[in-house]
């Protein structure tokens, strides 16, 4: 059998329903990545079945593990929802990592104003302060995203270079604050800044790190992005700009305004994710607080085919992979970086599948 004809028939069949094509676009890279990862495991002398079982146990084996997966899932879902907006406008917002960090910094700054003022935090005041921390995180993310947008739209700097550069700046600012201005008076600084007042911690499920409020926030963000992209004039304008900027301008779309709005919404989601990490998870600013969620959100968006409905299950898969990989090192003596290897392989598989589909579509058009 000619594998090229078989692959193209699977990826580009004209008589297949549209929804089936989208599902295949998601499943094929995952299956290919699993096969390649299984081959890597065999090369190092590990059994793929045992490894998969340990991954599942390390992710969902206990209530604590399931709660940890939920914590990672929330951040990934919020970040990916924002990235869908920028991707729809044709923008690769690589700077989301820095926007998460700036959101965390601003949320921490708001919370630190009340660290030693316990008397003020009475009569429902903590709720207002936490809302202010979320607002501060959103503002920080928006400002950092708008900086990348200005470099792209006004300075003609490619968004990838602008975003990566701002990521380094945001990381440097956070390190300076942790080890300098906001340094703890006693104890190690590697753990981060001083803890916020416990009254400013987002309530969690008893005995677990996951918060029902953060879960609701993630669901609300995805729902808002879904309906905004599908049922509003703004969503239609984003698609027009993303498909063909010059044609959209010719049709009367204010392309600069639309692009800046895409960066602002994406930055708001990133800043919100940073605030959730501060208020609901770490309760302080820590080094590397973004944990690569901004970059991983790009892969989730690609796998979802830029469809908001598929974000949640795909993000759950990667959250489980991130938490479960710790068990591989403890139980099977496999380095936890195997999860990163699997993610990298999946990126290549996504590009491969999309390339074959475009090749097939180009051949058919010709």
C-alpha angles and dihedrals in degrees: 000000000000102000092202093058090045093051093048092047090054096044101039111028108151096206096055119106115257094242091055091054091053092049091050090049088059100039101044097062090046093050093046091049091050091051093049092045090050088054091052090051091051090051091056092045099255126132113241093212093053092045092051091049091051090049091054092046092047090051105038106009096104138021091250091055092048090051091050090052089051091052092054091041092058093055093045093049095049093047094046092049089056092046090054088063094052092042090052088056090050095252126133101213097197088159094076090105090062091044090055090051093049090049090052091047093051093045090050091049091055092047093047090062087071102038095107100027103084092153092064092055096079137107096032094315094129090065091055092048092050090050088051089051091053090048090049091051091051092049091050092050093047094050093049092047092048089054089057090045092052091051089051102040101033103022097039090229112150110254092233093060093040092050095046092048092051090048090062092047092050091048091050091050092052092049091048091052095045096048097030130022096018096034116147114253091224134015132033120323094207088081090060136243125336115294117263120243109285089237087068094056115108108246113256137194107282110275095003138089096230118099124209089215093057089050090052090049091053093049091047092051093051092047092049093050092046094054094039093056095042106035111029137077088235090058090051091050091051090054092048092051091046094050098045122352096191094049091048090053090049090053090056101262114148093234096184092053092047093048093049090048090053091052091045095052092045090049091048090056091048092049090048090053090051091050091050089053090053100040099034108027120019101016089210141049111275133181112271093010092162090064092200092292092134092057093042089051088063091059091047090051091051093048091048090057086237090294116138093209092067097048097087100054094040091048089050090055093053093042089054091047091052095050097036094053089073089067091057091064094044100044107023100027089237116142112256088229086082086089089059090049090053091049092050092049089050091054090055091047092051090052091046094052093045091048092052091048092051090046090051092047092048092050092050092049091050 
